[in-house]
Amino acid sequence: MNNLSHKIRKFNRFELKYLITLKQAEQFKTVLRAYLIPRRTQQ
């Protein structure tokens, strides 16, 4: 593991980014809704 990678993982804050199509994003949003709970207090 190189030095930078080790430091990032030690800090435990890193992002993984993916490129997906618009169709895949829409499908993901549809599936994700099943796992989300809406807030009861909306302002």
Backbone as CSV, one residue per row, in Angstrom:
resi,resn,N_x,N_y,N_z,CA_x,CA_y,CA_z,C_x,C_y,C_z
1,MET,0.860,-1.180,0.000,0.000,0.000,0.000,0.896,1.229,0.000
2,ASN,0.637,2.148,-0.930,1.497,3.325,-0.955,1.178,4.258,0.207
3,ASN,2.047,5.193,0.458,1.961,6.063,1.619,0.657,6.862,1.653
4,LEU,0.271,7.470,0.524,-0.955,8.275,0.479,-2.184,7.414,0.753
5,SER,-2.263,6.264,0.120,-3.392,5.362,0.330,-3.492,4.952,1.796
6,HIS,-2.358,4.668,2.414,-2.335,4.286,3.830,-2.858,5.430,4.702
7,LYS,-2.442,6.651,4.412,-2.886,7.805,5.197,-4.388,8.021,5.046
8,ILE,-4.891,7.889,3.828,-6.326,8.081,3.597,-7.127,7.040,4.358
9,ARG,-6.730,5.802,4.278,-7.461,4.742,4.973,-7.325,4.871,6.489
10,LYS,-6.189,5.327,6.959,-5.996,5.534,8.394,-6.926,6.641,8.881
11,PHE,-7.055,7.706,8.097,-7.952,8.807,8.434,-9.406,8.362,8.321
12,ASN,-9.652,7.332,7.514,-10.977,6.733,7.336,-11.992,7.701,6.736
13,ARG,-11.531,8.498,5.805,-12.454,9.385,5.103,-12.045,9.420,3.635
14,PHE,-12.742,8.654,2.849,-12.475,8.645,1.427,-13.768,8.352,0.695
15,GLU,-13.825,8.710,-0.553,-15.028,8.535,-1.361,-14.741,7.613,-2.532
16,LEU,-15.734,6.819,-2.864,-15.681,6.024,-4.078,-16.732,6.605,-5.022
17,LYS,-16.352,6.918,-6.218,-17.274,7.516,-7.178,-17.432,6.583,-8.366
18,TYR,-18.627,6.545,-8.886,-18.931,5.672,-10.006,-19.610,6.467,-11.114
19,LEU,-19.323,6.140,-12.340,-20.008,6.727,-13.478,-21.103,5.755,-13.906
20,ILE,-22.334,6.237,-13.930,-23.461,5.404,-14.342,-24.304,6.186,-15.327
21,THR,-25.114,5.478,-16.064,-25.982,6.124,-17.042,-27.178,6.742,-16.330
22,LEU,-27.892,7.606,-17.023,-29.090,8.224,-16.466,-30.136,7.162,-16.138
23,LYS,-30.262,6.163,-16.988,-31.208,5.071,-16.738,-30.836,4.318,-15.457
24,GLN,-29.562,4.033,-15.281,-29.117,3.348,-14.069,-29.383,4.196,-12.827
25,ALA,-29.186,5.503,-12.934,-29.442,6.401,-11.806,-30.917,6.394,-11.431
26,GLU,-31.779,6.416,-12.418,-33.222,6.377,-12.151,-33.611,5.051,-11.496
27,GLN,-33.050,3.959,-11.964,-33.327,2.650,-11.366,-32.823,2.604,-9.924
28,PHE,-31.658,3.171,-9.696,-31.088,3.203,-8.352,-31.991,3.999,-7.409
29,LYS,-32.467,5.154,-7.851,-33.354,5.971,-7.024,-34.625,5.214,-6.670
30,THR,-35.164,4.469,-7.623,-36.380,3.696,-7.382,-36.145,2.628,-6.323
31,VAL,-35.052,1.900,-6.442,-34.727,0.843,-5.480,-34.406,1.436,-4.110
32,LEU,-33.696,2.551,-4.098,-33.275,3.185,-2.844,-34.463,3.632,-1.992
33,ARG,-35.537,4.045,-2.634,-36.727,4.512,-1.889,-37.234,3.479,-0.889
34,ALA,-37.078,2.216,-1.179,-37.538,1.150,-0.281,-36.760,1.142,1.034
35,TYR,-35.577,1.746,1.044,-34.721,1.734,2.234,-34.740,3.051,3.003
36,LEU,-35.476,4.038,2.515,-35.504,5.355,3.149,-36.787,5.563,3.932
37,ILE,-36.673,6.249,5.035,-37.834,6.573,5.863,-38.006,8.086,5.826
38,PRO,-39.139,8.571,5.342,-39.339,10.028,5.286,-39.450,10.635,6.677
39,ARG,-38.998,11.869,6.807,-39.138,12.581,8.073,-40.596,12.915,8.315
40,ARG,-40.998,12.852,9.565,-42.379,13.209,9.903,-42.554,14.712,9.990
41,THR,-41.504,15.436,10.349,-41.600,16.877,10.495,-40.973,17.557,9.282
42,GLN,-41.802,17.918,8.357,-41.363,18.645,7.172,-41.732,20.114,7.356
43,GLN,-40.802,21.004,7.084,-41.084,22.444,7.234,-41.211,23.092,5.906
